[in-house]
Amino acid sequence: MTESSKGRLRDAARIWLRRLPSPIQARLRRNAYRMPAAVRQLFGTSDPDYPLGTVRWGSLRRTTPFSRSWGYDRGTPIDRVYIEQFLTKHAADVRGSCLEVLNADYTQRFGGSRVASSDVLDIDTANTLATVFADLDEPDSIPPERFDCIIFTQTLHLVPDMRTAVANVWRALAAGGVLLLTVPAIGRHDARKSFHHDRWRVTKTGVEWLLAGITDAPADVTTYGNVLSCAAFLYGIAAEELRAEELQVFDREFPLIVAARVVKEHAP
């Protein structure tokens, strides 16, 4: 069935519904949760109220996740879909001298031939890919005004003093440079015995507050995710197990990640 045919069918169904007596319309809407999703959409009741005791948990009635590795063992972690969607939107910013944390995968993928030089930041001197070693918790630990783009994804929540970390990264940007930042708003806590760095989750308001207190430029801050993608991510369900349209609903009250783009303006 074509999209236009579906549209005509929905319109006809809604006209028929409006012609029914009011008590019958009300009863249909109260019992919408019993209808298949396709039928609910026809009547414009795709998001019905579920009375107490009628929610069907199915496979989700469990106290353990399907994956404890963010869904990597099942497919693509859902947060990675949103991170890469954000970077795709701002791929033109990945240019010139670039800095990324842990490896240069996103620099190479989204910058390509626009990248003149690529550096990798890490605190761990055992990382053979790293070219800049620094502790972001220490002020002025990165060379100043050196980079045209800094890709700073899913790292800020690992630093004890987030303000110092943001100040470090901002200081390292050259005039006209761009910071592409993402942070988790929700997610599994990494509780490995040998890992003691997973400290924070940050809201949109929190990111705006952090950036406003340090940078001198307006920040474009947005959220990605909804209650379904958040729940799926906590369960360790992979992105491939959700529909594309389910992933692309963004509910600011239920963000999975927060992303920000900030441009460091040229000095007057």
C-alpha positions as CSV (number, residue, x, y, z in Angstrom):
1,M,0.0,0.0,0.0
2,T,1.4,3.4,-1.0
3,E,1.7,6.3,1.5
4,S,-1.0,8.2,-0.2
5,S,-3.4,5.2,0.0
6,K,-2.6,4.9,3.7
7,G,-3.3,8.6,4.2
8,R,-6.7,8.3,2.5
9,L,-7.5,5.2,4.6
10,R,-6.6,7.1,7.8
11,D,-8.7,10.1,6.8
12,A,-11.7,7.9,6.0
13,A,-11.4,6.0,9.3
14,R,-11.2,9.3,11.3
15,I,-14.3,10.7,9.5
16,W,-16.2,7.5,10.3
17,L,-15.1,7.7,13.9
18,R,-16.3,11.3,14.2
19,R,-19.7,10.3,12.9
20,L,-20.3,7.7,15.7
21,P,-22.3,8.7,18.7
22,S,-20.2,10.4,21.4
23,P,-20.5,7.5,24.0
24,I,-19.2,5.0,21.4
25,Q,-16.3,7.3,20.5
26,A,-15.4,7.7,24.1
27,R,-15.6,3.9,24.7
28,L,-13.3,3.3,21.7
29,R,-10.7,5.7,22.9
30,R,-10.8,4.3,26.5
31,N,-10.1,0.9,25.1
32,A,-7.6,2.0,22.5
33,Y,-4.8,0.1,24.3
34,R,-6.5,-3.2,23.3
35,M,-6.3,-2.4,19.6
36,P,-3.3,-3.3,17.4
37,A,-1.0,-0.3,16.8
38,A,-1.9,-0.1,13.1
39,V,-5.6,0.3,14.0
40,R,-4.9,2.9,16.7
41,Q,-3.0,4.9,14.1
42,L,-6.0,4.8,11.8
43,F,-8.2,6.4,14.5
44,G,-5.6,8.9,15.7
45,T,-5.1,7.1,19.0
46,S,-1.5,5.8,18.5
47,D,-0.5,6.8,22.1
48,P,-3.3,5.6,24.3
49,D,-3.6,5.7,28.1
50,Y,-3.2,2.3,29.7
51,P,-5.3,1.7,32.8
52,L,-3.5,0.4,35.9
53,G,-2.7,-3.3,35.4
54,T,-3.1,-3.4,31.6
55,V,0.6,-2.7,30.6
56,R,2.1,-5.8,29.0
57,W,5.7,-6.2,29.9
58,G,6.4,-9.3,27.8
59,S,10.1,-9.9,27.4
60,L,11.0,-6.8,29.4
61,R,9.7,-8.2,32.7
62,R,13.2,-9.1,33.9
63,T,15.7,-7.6,36.4
64,T,18.8,-8.2,34.3
65,P,19.6,-6.6,30.9
66,F,19.9,-8.4,27.6
67,S,23.4,-7.0,27.3
68,R,25.9,-5.6,29.8
69,S,28.1,-4.1,27.1
70,W,25.7,-1.3,26.0
71,G,24.4,-3.6,23.2
72,Y,27.7,-4.0,21.4
73,D,27.3,-7.8,21.4
74,R,23.9,-7.5,19.8
75,G,24.6,-4.7,17.2
76,T,25.0,-1.0,17.4
77,P,24.6,0.7,20.8
78,I,21.7,3.2,20.6
79,D,23.7,6.1,21.9
80,R,26.2,5.6,19.0
81,V,23.4,6.2,16.5
82,Y,22.6,9.5,18.1
83,I,26.3,10.6,18.5
84,E,27.0,9.8,14.8
85,Q,23.8,11.6,13.8
86,F,25.0,14.7,15.6
87,L,28.5,14.4,14.0
88,T,27.0,13.9,10.5
89,K,25.0,17.1,10.9
90,H,28.2,19.0,11.8
91,A,30.6,17.1,9.6
92,A,31.8,20.3,7.9
93,D,33.2,21.4,11.2
94,V,35.7,18.5,11.3
95,R,38.5,20.3,9.4
96,G,42.0,21.6,9.8
97,S,43.8,20.6,13.0
98,C,41.6,18.1,14.9
99,L,41.7,16.6,18.4
100,E,39.7,13.5,19.5
101,V,39.8,11.4,22.6
102,L,41.1,7.8,22.7
103,N,41.3,7.4,18.9
104,A,40.8,9.3,15.7
105,D,37.9,7.2,14.3
106,Y,35.4,10.0,14.1
107,T,38.0,12.5,12.8
108,Q,38.8,10.3,9.9
109,R,35.2,9.3,9.2
110,F,33.6,12.7,9.3
111,G,36.5,14.9,8.4
112,G,38.2,13.0,5.6
113,S,40.3,15.2,3.3
114,R,39.3,18.4,5.2
115,V,41.6,17.3,8.1
116,A,45.1,18.7,7.9
117,S,46.4,17.1,11.1
118,S,44.9,14.7,13.6
119,D,45.8,14.3,17.3
120,V,44.5,11.9,19.9
121,L,44.1,12.8,23.5
122,D,44.4,10.3,26.4
123,I,45.5,10.2,30.0
124,D,46.7,6.7,29.5
125,T,50.3,6.6,28.3
126,A,49.8,3.0,27.2
127,N,47.5,4.2,24.4
128,T,49.8,3.9,21.3
129,L,47.3,5.9,19.3
130,A,47.6,9.0,21.6
131,T,49.7,11.9,20.6
132,V,48.6,14.3,23.4
133,F,48.8,13.0,27.0
134,A,46.9,15.1,29.6
135,D,44.8,14.9,32.7
136,L,41.7,17.0,31.9
137,D,41.2,17.4,35.7
138,E,44.3,19.6,35.8
139,P,44.0,23.2,34.6
140,D,45.9,24.2,31.4
141,S,46.9,20.6,30.7
142,I,46.3,20.9,26.9
143,P,48.3,23.1,24.5
144,P,46.4,26.4,24.0
145,E,44.7,27.7,20.8
146,R,46.0,24.7,18.8
147,F,42.9,23.0,17.3
148,D,40.3,23.9,14.7
149,C,38.0,21.1,15.9
150,I,37.7,19.1,19.0
151,I,35.5,16.0,19.0
152,F,34.7,15.4,22.7
153,T,32.2,12.5,22.8
154,Q,31.1,10.6,25.9
155,T,34.1,11.6,28.0
156,L,33.1,14.6,30.2
157,H,31.2,12.3,32.6
158,L,34.5,10.5,33.4
159,V,36.3,13.6,34.7
160,P,35.9,14.5,38.4
161,D,35.9,18.3,37.8
162,M,33.8,18.8,34.6
163,R,34.2,22.6,34.7
164,T,38.0,22.2,34.6
165,A,37.7,19.7,31.7
166,V,35.5,22.0,29.7
167,A,37.9,24.9,30.4
168,N,40.8,22.9,29.2
169,V,39.1,21.9,25.9
170,W,37.9,25.4,25.3
171,R,41.4,26.8,25.9
172,A,42.8,24.4,23.4
173,L,40.5,25.6,20.6
174,A,42.0,28.1,18.1
175,A,40.0,31.2,17.2
176,G,37.2,30.1,14.8
177,G,37.5,26.5,16.1
178,V,34.5,24.3,16.9
179,L,33.8,22.1,19.9
180,L,31.6,19.1,19.2
181,L,30.5,17.7,22.6
182,T,28.3,14.8,23.7
183,V,27.5,13.6,27.2
184,P,25.3,10.8,28.5
185,A,22.0,11.8,30.1
186,I,21.2,8.3,31.1
187,G,23.0,5.0,30.8
188,R,24.5,1.9,32.5
189,H,27.0,2.6,35.2
190,D,30.4,1.2,34.4
191,A,31.1,-0.6,37.7
192,R,34.2,-2.6,36.8
193,K,36.4,-3.1,39.9
194,S,39.4,-1.7,38.0
195,F,37.4,1.3,36.6
196,H,36.6,4.2,39.0
197,H,35.9,7.0,36.6
198,D,32.2,6.8,35.7
199,R,30.9,9.7,37.8
200,W,28.3,11.8,36.1
201,R,25.2,12.0,33.9
202,V,24.3,15.4,32.6
203,T,21.1,17.1,31.5
204,K,20.6,19.7,28.8
205,T,20.3,22.3,31.5
206,G,23.5,21.1,33.0
207,V,25.4,21.3,29.8
208,E,24.1,24.8,29.1
209,W,25.2,25.8,32.6
210,L,28.7,24.3,32.2
211,L,29.3,26.0,28.9
212,A,27.8,29.4,29.9
213,G,30.2,29.6,32.8
214,I,33.3,28.9,30.7
215,T,32.9,29.9,27.1
216,D,32.2,33.3,25.7
217,A,30.1,32.0,22.8
218,P,26.5,30.9,22.4
219,A,26.1,27.1,22.5
220,D,23.8,25.1,20.2
221,V,22.6,22.4,22.7
222,T,20.2,19.7,21.7
223,T,19.0,16.3,23.0
224,Y,18.5,12.9,21.3
225,G,16.3,10.1,22.5
226,N,12.9,9.2,24.0
227,V,11.6,7.0,26.7
228,L,11.7,3.9,24.4
229,S,15.2,4.4,23.2
230,C,16.3,5.2,26.8
231,A,14.7,2.0,28.2
232,A,16.1,-0.1,25.3
233,F,19.6,1.3,25.9
234,L,19.4,0.4,29.6
235,Y,18.3,-3.1,28.7
236,G,21.2,-3.4,26.3
237,I,19.0,-3.7,23.2
238,A,20.8,-2.7,20.0
239,A,19.6,0.0,17.6
240,E,18.9,-2.6,15.0
241,E,16.1,-4.0,17.2
242,L,14.1,-0.7,17.1
243,R,12.4,0.8,14.1
244,A,14.1,3.8,12.5
245,E,11.0,6.0,13.3
246,E,11.2,5.0,17.0
247,L,14.7,6.1,17.2
248,Q,14.0,9.5,15.6
249,V,11.4,10.7,18.1
250,F,13.2,13.2,20.3
251,D,11.5,13.9,23.7
252,R,13.4,16.6,25.6
253,E,12.0,15.2,28.9
254,F,13.6,11.8,28.2
255,P,17.1,12.4,26.6
256,L,19.6,9.6,26.1
257,I,22.4,11.9,25.2
258,V,22.9,15.7,25.1
259,A,25.0,17.2,22.3
260,A,26.5,20.7,21.9
261,R,28.2,22.7,19.2
262,V,30.1,25.7,20.2
263,V,32.2,28.0,18.0
264,K,35.1,30.0,19.5
265,E,34.8,33.4,17.9
266,H,37.8,35.3,16.6
267,A,39.2,37.9,18.9
268,P,38.0,41.5,18.0
